[in-house]
Amino acid sequence: MSSKKTYNYKVNNKIQNDTLRVINLPDGPKVLSTKEAIKIADEMNLDLIVINENQNPPIAKIEDYQKFIYNINKNNKLKAKKESKNDIKEIRLTADISSNDLNVKIKKSIELLQDDYKIRCVLKLKGRQNQTPERGELVVLKYLKALLPYATTEGLPKLNNDKWSFIMKSKNEIQFNIS
């Protein structure tokens, strides 16, 4: 089974319209008869492709059909890639994290902020750590203090059951609405 998408573009002799607006001619767009446009495309060793049938006259383009389909597939992949980009990254901390490990997390967070990601910071308290949530709060505050030159928080860190959490975004992403 092939996973290739099929397209329903009318090409060359399958075009049934009498006239076409050909847009990428060397001397600019022109309204031509279909026979004349096919003749020009043949002279250039290319294909005549109708790209919009809903216009009057329909819009056509002279290009290699395989290259045309390749470019459409390439653009669709780029669109899908951009749409699937998750712009919130999660950084997980622990209440007993060492200072070196915290510094590594801070450096990674700065890189993510510079790449215009938002960061959700989560510090989960486990077992006996729940008896002293202040230790987790101190780690969160150290993390926040280190990132303040680069980011702002979307609300204060909150303790929900056994998790400290908050979201940060890059300072250059902030826009002020003055009305």
C-alpha beads as a LAMMPS data file, in Angstrom:
LAMMPS data file: protein, C-alpha beads

179 atoms
178 bonds

1 atom types
1 bond types

-500.0 500.0 xlo xhi
-500.0 500.0 ylo yhi
-500.0 500.0 zlo zhi

Masses

1 110.0

Atoms # bond

1 1 1 0.000 0.000 0.000
2 1 1 1.324 3.416 -0.945
3 1 1 1.097 6.283 1.514
4 1 1 1.533 8.888 -1.244
5 1 1 -1.246 11.439 -1.483
6 1 1 -2.863 11.739 -4.898
7 1 1 -3.729 15.125 -6.363
8 1 1 -6.438 15.977 -8.868
9 1 1 -4.712 18.648 -10.925
10 1 1 -5.559 18.781 -14.602
11 1 1 -2.405 18.573 -16.677
12 1 1 -1.726 19.173 -20.393
13 1 1 -4.278 17.377 -22.611
14 1 1 -6.663 16.655 -19.715
15 1 1 -7.511 20.365 -19.495
16 1 1 -10.960 20.947 -20.988
17 1 1 -11.244 24.740 -20.678
18 1 1 -11.055 26.928 -23.787
19 1 1 -8.974 29.721 -22.235
20 1 1 -6.590 29.902 -19.281
21 1 1 -4.768 32.622 -17.394
22 1 1 -1.143 31.428 -17.418
23 1 1 0.666 33.153 -14.538
24 1 1 4.352 32.304 -14.818
25 1 1 5.225 33.210 -18.371
26 1 1 8.544 35.022 -18.954
27 1 1 6.707 38.158 -20.151
28 1 1 4.094 38.144 -17.366
29 1 1 0.645 36.559 -16.903
30 1 1 -1.510 36.246 -20.014
31 1 1 -4.902 34.873 -20.996
32 1 1 -4.250 32.241 -23.671
33 1 1 -6.172 29.510 -25.418
34 1 1 -5.510 26.066 -23.957
35 1 1 -3.899 24.848 -27.183
36 1 1 -1.554 27.833 -27.279
37 1 1 -0.576 27.366 -23.599
38 1 1 0.116 23.642 -24.124
39 1 1 2.255 24.496 -27.149
40 1 1 4.328 26.968 -25.080
41 1 1 4.720 24.373 -22.294
42 1 1 5.853 21.724 -24.831
43 1 1 8.449 24.111 -26.265
44 1 1 9.823 24.593 -22.751
45 1 1 9.703 20.788 -22.078
46 1 1 7.382 21.430 -19.115
47 1 1 3.754 20.724 -18.191
48 1 1 0.711 22.996 -18.144
49 1 1 -1.021 22.608 -14.765
50 1 1 -4.389 24.136 -13.801
51 1 1 -3.938 25.322 -10.220
52 1 1 -7.286 27.090 -9.693
53 1 1 -10.373 26.112 -11.676
54 1 1 -12.741 28.348 -9.703
55 1 1 -11.528 31.558 -11.364
56 1 1 -12.777 32.871 -14.672
57 1 1 -10.686 32.071 -16.701
58 1 1 -9.008 29.251 -14.709
59 1 1 -5.464 29.899 -13.526
60 1 1 -2.699 27.689 -14.892
61 1 1 1.035 27.399 -14.443
62 1 1 3.834 26.056 -16.635
63 1 1 6.119 23.843 -14.553
64 1 1 7.433 20.297 -14.331
65 1 1 4.539 18.328 -12.787
66 1 1 6.778 16.109 -10.630
67 1 1 8.571 19.151 -9.231
68 1 1 5.200 20.842 -8.620
69 1 1 3.916 17.855 -6.593
70 1 1 7.249 17.582 -4.749
71 1 1 6.990 21.237 -3.661
72 1 1 3.390 20.761 -2.499
73 1 1 4.387 17.729 -0.403
74 1 1 7.385 19.593 1.009
75 1 1 5.218 22.578 2.019
76 1 1 2.624 20.281 3.601
77 1 1 5.341 18.589 5.672
78 1 1 6.674 21.957 6.840
79 1 1 3.176 23.092 7.833
80 1 1 2.582 19.861 9.747
81 1 1 5.917 20.230 11.496
82 1 1 5.122 23.793 12.577
83 1 1 1.644 22.840 13.765
84 1 1 2.905 19.943 15.837
85 1 1 5.509 22.054 17.610
86 1 1 4.687 22.082 21.286
87 1 1 5.632 25.450 22.672
88 1 1 5.565 24.471 26.361
89 1 1 8.480 22.433 27.686
90 1 1 8.499 20.903 31.140
91 1 1 11.424 21.072 33.549
92 1 1 11.231 18.777 36.551
93 1 1 12.974 19.533 39.803
94 1 1 13.211 17.704 43.121
95 1 1 13.430 19.085 46.632
96 1 1 16.871 17.525 47.212
97 1 1 18.454 18.520 43.876
98 1 1 22.168 19.313 44.059
99 1 1 23.327 22.824 43.160
100 1 1 25.204 21.562 40.085
101 1 1 22.126 19.725 38.784
102 1 1 20.042 22.843 39.409
103 1 1 22.551 24.911 37.408
104 1 1 22.275 22.452 34.502
105 1 1 18.454 22.764 34.594
106 1 1 18.774 26.570 34.673
107 1 1 21.091 26.589 31.630
108 1 1 18.719 24.323 29.717
109 1 1 15.798 26.561 30.684
110 1 1 17.621 29.649 29.399
111 1 1 18.235 27.900 26.059
112 1 1 14.551 26.974 25.809
113 1 1 13.474 30.524 26.641
114 1 1 15.778 31.886 23.932
115 1 1 14.104 29.494 21.458
116 1 1 10.713 31.055 22.416
117 1 1 9.385 28.114 24.396
118 1 1 7.347 28.533 27.530
119 1 1 8.553 26.491 30.487
120 1 1 6.377 24.638 32.950
121 1 1 8.445 24.010 36.032
122 1 1 7.263 21.171 38.266
123 1 1 8.761 20.169 41.593
124 1 1 7.163 17.005 42.964
125 1 1 7.510 16.220 46.639
126 1 1 7.882 12.519 47.388
127 1 1 7.361 10.587 50.599
128 1 1 8.719 12.410 53.642
129 1 1 9.401 15.534 51.587
130 1 1 5.663 16.249 51.911
131 1 1 6.213 16.992 55.604
132 1 1 8.539 19.900 54.730
133 1 1 7.227 21.600 51.593
134 1 1 9.431 24.622 52.433
135 1 1 12.468 22.729 51.107
136 1 1 10.767 22.460 47.730
137 1 1 9.804 26.103 47.893
138 1 1 13.444 27.094 48.447
139 1 1 14.530 25.153 45.339
140 1 1 11.743 26.777 43.303
141 1 1 12.760 30.241 44.519
142 1 1 16.444 29.615 43.646
143 1 1 15.376 28.482 40.181
144 1 1 13.120 31.523 39.746
145 1 1 15.768 33.958 40.971
146 1 1 18.283 32.595 38.446
147 1 1 15.812 32.949 35.551
148 1 1 14.377 36.384 36.387
149 1 1 16.745 38.248 33.996
150 1 1 15.477 36.078 31.134
151 1 1 11.834 35.369 31.925
152 1 1 8.704 36.281 33.830
153 1 1 6.187 33.971 35.454
154 1 1 2.571 33.571 34.472
155 1 1 1.402 33.634 38.065
156 1 1 3.125 32.697 41.282
157 1 1 4.400 29.189 42.063
158 1 1 1.579 27.175 43.621
159 1 1 1.608 24.108 45.828
160 1 1 -1.072 21.690 44.616
161 1 1 -1.218 18.544 46.760
162 1 1 2.418 17.437 46.470
163 1 1 3.585 19.554 43.480
164 1 1 4.998 23.020 43.144
165 1 1 4.295 24.303 39.647
166 1 1 4.382 27.473 37.570
167 1 1 4.850 28.602 33.974
168 1 1 7.495 31.010 32.706
169 1 1 7.814 32.805 29.398
170 1 1 10.607 34.744 27.768
171 1 1 10.777 38.483 28.476
172 1 1 11.171 39.328 24.782
173 1 1 7.824 37.571 24.158
174 1 1 5.950 39.962 26.450
175 1 1 3.927 42.634 24.736
176 1 1 2.184 45.480 26.495
177 1 1 -1.294 46.475 25.417
178 1 1 -1.755 50.183 25.974
179 1 1 -5.258 51.429 25.332

Bonds

1 1 1 2
2 1 2 3
3 1 3 4
4 1 4 5
5 1 5 6
6 1 6 7
7 1 7 8
8 1 8 9
9 1 9 10
10 1 10 11
11 1 11 12
12 1 12 13
13 1 13 14
14 1 14 15
15 1 15 16
16 1 16 17
17 1 17 18
18 1 18 19
19 1 19 20
20 1 20 21
21 1 21 22
22 1 22 23
23 1 23 24
24 1 24 25
25 1 25 26
26 1 26 27
27 1 27 28
28 1 28 29
29 1 29 30
30 1 30 31
31 1 31 32
32 1 32 33
33 1 33 34
34 1 34 35
35 1 35 36
36 1 36 37
37 1 37 38
38 1 38 39
39 1 39 40
40 1 40 41
41 1 41 42
42 1 42 43
43 1 43 44
44 1 44 45
45 1 45 46
46 1 46 47
47 1 47 48
48 1 48 49
49 1 49 50
50 1 50 51
51 1 51 52
52 1 52 53
53 1 53 54
54 1 54 55
55 1 55 56
56 1 56 57
57 1 57 58
58 1 58 59
59 1 59 60
60 1 60 61
61 1 61 62
62 1 62 63
63 1 63 64
64 1 64 65
65 1 65 66
66 1 66 67
67 1 67 68
68 1 68 69
69 1 69 70
70 1 70 71
71 1 71 72
72 1 72 73
73 1 73 74
74 1 74 75
75 1 75 76
76 1 76 77
77 1 77 78
78 1 78 79
79 1 79 80
80 1 80 81
81 1 81 82
82 1 82 83
83 1 83 84
84 1 84 85
85 1 85 86
86 1 86 87
87 1 87 88
88 1 88 89
89 1 89 90
90 1 90 91
91 1 91 92
92 1 92 93
93 1 93 94
94 1 94 95
95 1 95 96
96 1 96 97
97 1 97 98
98 1 98 99
99 1 99 100
100 1 100 101
101 1 101 102
102 1 102 103
103 1 103 104
104 1 104 105
105 1 105 106
106 1 106 107
107 1 107 108
108 1 108 109
109 1 109 110
110 1 110 111
111 1 111 112
112 1 112 113
113 1 113 114
114 1 114 115
115 1 115 116
116 1 116 117
117 1 117 118
118 1 118 119
119 1 119 120
120 1 120 121
121 1 121 122
122 1 122 123
123 1 123 124
124 1 124 125
125 1 125 126
126 1 126 127
127 1 127 128
128 1 128 129
129 1 129 130
130 1 130 131
131 1 131 132
132 1 132 133
133 1 133 134
134 1 134 135
135 1 135 136
136 1 136 137
137 1 137 138
138 1 138 139
139 1 139 140
140 1 140 141
141 1 141 142
142 1 142 143
143 1 143 144
144 1 144 145
145 1 145 146
146 1 146 147
147 1 147 148
148 1 148 149
149 1 149 150
150 1 150 151
151 1 151 152
152 1 152 153
153 1 153 154
154 1 154 155
155 1 155 156
156 1 156 157
157 1 157 158
158 1 158 159
159 1 159 160
160 1 160 161
161 1 161 162
162 1 162 163
163 1 163 164
164 1 164 165
165 1 165 166
166 1 166 167
167 1 167 168
168 1 168 169
169 1 169 170
170 1 170 171
171 1 171 172
172 1 172 173
173 1 173 174
174 1 174 175
175 1 175 176
176 1 176 177
177 1 177 178
178 1 178 179
